Amino acid sequence: MKIVICDDNIQDLTKLDHLITKYKTLYPNLELEVEKFSDAGKLTRRIKEHNLADIYILDMILQASTGIEIGRQIRILGSENVIIYISSFDDYAMDAYGVHAARYLLKPVSEEKFFEAMDYAISHSKVKTDALYLVKTEDGLIPVPYSDIEYIENSARRLAVCLRNGKRIKSVFIRKSFDEEIQEIAARSDFLQVHKSFLINLNYVKKLTQNNILMESGKMISVSKTRAADVKKTYLLYVSDHYR
């Protein structure tokens, strides 16, 4: 997986590079190739040559261009590339939304927020990674990328892993409780348990009401009364964190 960093402030560029180096130590099996640019013009020429990376970490204000201009060039050539913006100001957050940026981080960038942004970027990149959920089926273990899961349903002690393409993967009978079975995936920031029998991917929520959640697939999922307040709070925080 190729990552490009562009910042004309050498000190900030070095800090971002160090953060990525530290992030890589957490995932030793993840192959990350990092390329650094302090010259926005050089990066622009590279993009025009259709030499694209998987993830872009761009400073918003550059001498020869702006991060938004570079983002628009990337979007013209490819829609799957993940863009993360870094800025000293929050004035450009709405502009970042216009090029479908994954995150908008303010300087000085904290390690926690940067690592969360990287987790999101990698899970949404089309490059295959080790971020897989293993479903135990009658045909054996089936690996499913976290980013492909829309929601997981527990029915009669069997999991139905429902994917964004409409496919449903049925598990074998589970001996543990549903909470125990989904413990690892539920710990991810983009997943939320909204009912004793449902875990959803927040990226595929189309609409949230007081008692239900409408998913992108059209599936209407009930929200437990005991969880309703926390579900609303968590979802709103999740959405707002994208452009904080």
Phi, psi and omega in degrees: 000131184257131179240132177247131174246133177226118177204126183278358171268109186301323180296316179292323178299317179295320179298318179295320178298319179294323178296319178294319178301318179291322179298321181297331180292338179283336182229075185298338180272357181267120182273112180239122176255123185249132176236130185250140178229128171256350180250108181296328179297320179295319178294319179301317179296322179296319180294318180297337177275007179066025177265090188255150175262172178277322182229134177243130174245106191241134170289145183286321183250116180235155184295314186268352184194192172232159178299327179294316179299318178294319178300320179295322177296320178296317182294328178298322185268336182196138183261350186267349182289138182267132181242130174240127179258143175240132182207155175273351183228154179261010184294337189256014184300319180292325176296322178297322178299326182295336177251019176057048177291145181283322182212156176227103186253139180267142175281148352289134185285125179281150179300318182299311181292323180294316180296321178296320178296320178293320177302314181295314183299315182292320181292337180257000176283149180282351177287135182290134179231183178275005181281077185236146174257125183266119180258124178276111180242175178293341179263007181110188180284131177243116179280133181231125176301136179307321185292345179271349184274124176273314176198163176236131181244140175255118181224117179054043177064026171231139180271138170247108179270108186261123186265163183292342178272005178096350181286145177239128178250120182265134179271171171285174178300129182264134181272332179277171174287162178300318180301319180289321182296324185259010187306314183292312182289328180292341179284346179287146185292339183264006176241147183212131175275119185252352184202159180299342182241007183223133171239128184244156172266116184298338180291342184247022175277124179268322182205140178243125174244184183295323186245351185218162173234128177263121180271165181301329181286347184101353179292129176260121183246131180287144175254127180299143179301322182289341182256351189307312182296315180293322179298313180298314181298312182297317181295315180295321177294320180298315180295314183292329180294338180299329186231030178280000000 
